[in-house]
Amino acid sequence: MTPDLLLRDGTLVHPASGTTETADLLIRNGTIAEIGTALSPEGEVPVYDASDKLISPGWIDMHVHLREPGFEHKETIATGADAAAAGGFTDVACMPNTDPPLHTRDVIEFVKERAADTLVSVHPIGCVTKERDGEELAELADLAEGGAVAFSDDGAPVHDAGLMRRALEYSTMLDRPIINHMEVPSLNPSGQMHEGEVSARVGLDGIPGLADDVMIARDIELAAFTGGHVHVAHISTARGVELVRRAKARDLPVTAEVCTHHVTLTDAAVEQSGFDTHTKMHPPLRSPEDVEALKEGLADGTIDALCTDHAPHATFEKEVEFAAAPFGITGLETAWGLIGRELIDPGVLSVTEAVQAFTTKPRDILRLDPPTLTEGEEASLTVFDTSTRWTFTEEHVHSKSHNTPFLGDELVGRPWAIYNDGQFLQQEA
Ligand SMILES: [Zn+2]
């Protein structure tokens, strides 16, 4: 932990302009004091050799579950922040499906207080409805005043269309997006995995892509009608991507995010892994055609942001029969290595585009001021590379939970350090 630091010879990535430059970057007292070549600062300043590294404004994961309050055996705000930092994130936005849910101002403020001492900046997302039960609108203005950056009932959709309409009308006045977990519940009464060839063969109840697509189509029309910003949480289907593409062509206030695991694995992984419960998540791993469409959506800008939907569960909860296991996997520590392997290496995204999907674009959605690598700005940055091939093992897990299908995987590209809130945190090689 050091407030003053010289990052020597790094490649600075500026996502706002899409440019890069090689430079030294000097931080003094948490502020970017100087950017230039061959800097020789006065006094003793620790030097970090960044000659084979990239430096960008700090990354944000806009969709994580930190589990506190209520489920501290899975994760706490502190351990979730550790996992985020290990993954190169200076910021996370956390979902409100806690117990109690983040449905009142005091619970939002509790999260902010618990996060006050963490190196990672935590941005709570408030509930759309009281008790997150889809019945009655929460006090959205109060939540926004307490620090909620968006509204969502994630884990469940806002299934009542009239309520969603009113939520969008209020959120527009508050200049916040509604992030909807896109699913029509009656189209997925009991699904365990993607409904398709594999589910039919192995005899598990399917979750049809249709359940997501119908809700996305509904919400696009609600966005058109109200002018309210609809953000599609964890988009997973080809049809969903096409719907968002058309909404954007109509200039509607519709944005979307995709999880790193949804561009990495298909429903085949469920069978191939022998029904490993770490292949069970919601939305489920989809078909190869869906995965292709998600990548195309990222490449052409239809999908704005990358995220993880980091969803920790304790070992005893996941070590059960497939049908009995909870949905979700952790994702913060593997996000960048999967992006390197699945998106940057194969040429789906450039490094700058991948960085934009973790910096400027999610912050635009959440109306957060993006940090920049500019003299005089508060230092919030991520140091990383796109070339290191490394095997993800238990020692890289900082989350309280280990429910990831990627243990033992070779990943490409590593986050090496973050600087945020006046502190520098470096990863072990
Ligand atoms: Zn969700």
Boltz pocket constraint, residues with backbone or C-beta under 6 A from the ligand:
constraints:
  - pocket:
      binder: B
      contacts: [[A, 154], [A, 155], [A, 156], [A, 181], [A, 233], [A, 234], [A, 282], [A, 283]]
      max_distance: 6.0
